[in-house]
Amino acid sequence: MKLLPLLSERKTSLMARWQHRLFESYPAETAIFLEKEKDHFGNPVGQRLSQGLRGLVQAFLTEMDREEVLASLDEILRIRAIQDFAPSQALAFIFLLKNVIREVLAPELKGGQYSQELQELEARIDGLALLGFDVYTQRREQLHEVRANEIRNRVSGLLRRTGLSL
């Protein structure tokens, strides 16, 4: 694959553009904050999102180790699951990678000689999205479980206090 070395050379640009697109999925004020605040104590969400993207870019540009990819996806999607994004919204950033790659490699892609390789890269991105859907679903299930346990504990505590426990 000849496109991967080209992308590796432009990894910084690829990462910056993809991160910008991810941050744009938030309300305007939040997006500005996530982009500008670099302190990991002042902006833990932005740092976690950036860390997850860095891992995904690294895994994407090298041979994708499934565990690394899952860990990086989890880094991002656990936040988006807690923030109550719909699955389509939570995972949209993965598909944006296709556009970012086309922007970063625009001069090389004009001739059409890389069309087959581009299709292969885009198929890998689709696979990444499918893995992301599994991760997001798993995180949402965990959240629902935690919430159900919390409600169960509250109700049983109320029942004990009123003397109605079983």
N, C-alpha and C positions, 0 to 999 in steps of 0.2 A: 504494500500500500504506500503510495507516494504522498498522499495527502496528510498522513499522520506526522511525518517529519516537518512538513510545512506548518501544520498546526502547532507542533511542539516549539518551533521557532517563535511563534506568535502567541505562546501560552499566556503571557501577561495580558495582552490585549483581549484574548478570548475570555480569560477569567474576569477582567474588568467589565467587559460588555455584558457578560452573562449575569454577573452580580448586579449590575445596574438594572437589568431587565427584571431580575427577581425582586429587587427593592421597589421597582415601579408597581408591583402588584399590590402594594400597600397604599393606604391613603397618602395624599401628597405630603402632609407634614411628617408623617411617620417615615416615608421614603427618604425625605431630606435628612431626617435625624439618623436613620440607619446608615445612610451613605457618608455623612459627615463625621459622626462621632466614632472615633477610632479606639477609645479606651474600652478595654474589655469589661471593666467594672461598670462603666457608665452606659455601655451598650452591649449587654451580654447576648441579646437576641441577634444583633447584627454580626457579632463575632462568631456565634454558633453557625449562622447561615453561611458566612464567608468560609468558615472552616469546612463545612460540609461540601460547599461548591469546589473548594480547592482539592478535596479528596476525590470528588467526582471527575474533575478535569484530569487529575493525575491518573486515575484509573482508566479513564477514557483514552488517554494518549498512550498508555502502555497496555499490556495485556490485562484485561479487566479481571481481577481476582474478585470472585463473588462476595466474599466476606467483607472486603474493603468497600465494595460498592454498596452493600447493604448497610454498613456502618455509616458511610457518608450520606446515603439517602435518609437513614434514620435521624441523623443529626439535623437535617432540614425538616423532615416531615413530622417529627415529634412536635416541633414548634408549631407548624401549620395545622396539625391536628388539634392541639390545645386551643389555637386561635379560632377554631370552628370554621375553617375554610371548607367549602364544598370540595369533594374529590377533584372535580374538574379544575377548580381554582388552585387547589393545593399542588396539583401535578403539572399545571400549565408551564411552569418554569422549565421543565425538562424538554418540552417540545420547542421552547424558545431557543434552545441550543442549535437547532437546525438553522434558524435565521441568523444567529450569531456567527456560526461557521461560514455561512454564505457571505456575510459582511466581511469577516476577517480574510477570507480567501477570494474575494471578489475578482481581483485581477487574474488570478490563475483559473478561475472557473469560467471566464468569458469564452474561451476557445472550445469548451465542451469536451476536452480530452479526458477530464476526470469524472465524467458523468457516472460511470459504473462505480467508481470508488466512492463518490458522493452518495450514491444509493445505498452502498454497503454501510457507510457511516450513519446514514439516516435510519437504517434498519437496526443498527446498534442502539441508537437513541430510542427507537420504539421499544426495544427490549428493556432498556433502562426505565422507561415509563411503566412498563408492565411490572417490573420489580418494585418500582415506586408505589404502584397501586397496592401491591401486597403489603408493603411496609406501612402505608397510610392506613389501610384497613385494620391491620393489626394494632396500630396505635389507637385508633378510634375505639376498637373493641376493649382495649385496656382502660381507656378513659370511661367508657360506659360501665365497666365492671367496678371501677373505683367509685364512681358516683352511686351505683346501686348499693354497694357495700356501705357507703356513707349514709344513705337514706335508711337502710336496714338497721344500722347501728343507732341512728337517731330515734327511730320508731321503737326499737326494743328498749332503749334508755327511757323513753317517755312511758312506755308500758310498765317498766319496773318501778318507776317513781310513783305511778298511780296505783300500783298493786295489781295490775292486770296481766302481768307477764305469765307466760305459759310454763 
